[in-house]
Amino acid sequence: MSNRQNRARPIRPPRERGTWKAFALAALMHLLLGWLLYHGINWQNNTPAGSEAELWTEIPDLSTPTPRPAPPPPAPVKVQPAPPPAKDEEADIALQEKKRKQQEAAAREAQLAEQRRQQQEAQQQAEEKRQQQLAAQQAAALAAQKAAQEKQKQADKQKQVDQQKQQQQLKAQQEKEAEKAEQLKEQKEAKEKADAQAKAKADADAKAKEKTKADAAAKAKLDQERRARLAQLQGQAGGGTSESGEGLAKGGTGKGAGGNATSAGYAEKVQRRVRPNIVWAGETAGLETVVAVRCAPTGTLLSATIRQSSGNEQWDQAALRAVQRSDPMPVDINGQAPAAFTITLRPAGG
């Protein structure tokens, strides 16, 4: 900062030594010149003595003029050298000449001193002018440098603003593209999910249809086999069997067809066979279904029907499917399964 302030100030020329001495010498020479001029003019105070001269002229004769003879040529005049001046006059002349020379020398010296003074003043003025021009140039250069720095600063600031604006635009564009990509991704995922759900539903429907068809075919085949076996058993029994008997309640006992009573542990065997096949996730309170079962002596399930409904069709079907999955039924201690009996089923916790 101090260097800039020093540069802004005009540079002054160095002070010259001997200025007062030169001024004193010039004043002395002026005084000497004035003294010489005064004494040079007033060096002779005596008034010179005057001289008298009479001039005579011939009056011409105005009568009849007579021709005058031609004048003879003038005789050559011998120039006499000037008499030597007197000693006093020579001394005065020498003194005057000396004074004149002194005056001329003093005048020349004064003129030279004046010229030197004027030259010094001119040099000083030129130096001051040069210093002023140099200071002006330095000030102009400093102003130009400041203007360039300010311009560069403004340019850098504008560049930074433009970069920030470009970054914001790029960020907004990236966010927009990311949002668009996210929307496309969500749409794609939603479509894939919908397609997967539709496919799963279609597969489930197809499987359900196939299962229903297979179950119907299996049921029809099973019913056909049961009817054939039942007809065979009826033929072997002499034309018929009794379908009545006591049911196998939960934890209870029952009697099989043909009047043969089951053992005390047969109901528990049936319970252990049927219970793992029950699949139910609904309500349990107050549900009880009685399923009538017909079996071959080997335990093969010939038929299973709902004799007493619980009032909940879904639970009734779950109980019926559990009995059907339990085929074949366990045999009793005599090695044969009862021909007909009932199973009372309740959901766990009911």
Secondary structure, DSSP 8 states (H G I E B T S, - for coil): -HHHHHHHS-------TTHHHHHHHHHHHHHHHHHHHHHHHSS--S----------------SS----------------------HHHHHHHHHHHHHHHHHHHHHHHHHHHHHHHHHHHHHHHHHHHHHHHHHHHHHHHHHHHHHHHHHHHHHHHHHHHHHHHHHHHHHHHHHHHHHHHHHHHHHHHHHHHHHHHHHHHHHHHHHHHHHHHHHHHHHHHHHHHHHHHHHHHHHHTTS--------B-TT---B-GGG-B--TTHHHHHHHHHGGG----S--TT--EEEEEEE-TT--EEEEEEEE--S-HHHHHHHHHHHHHT-S----TTS---SEEEEEE--TT-
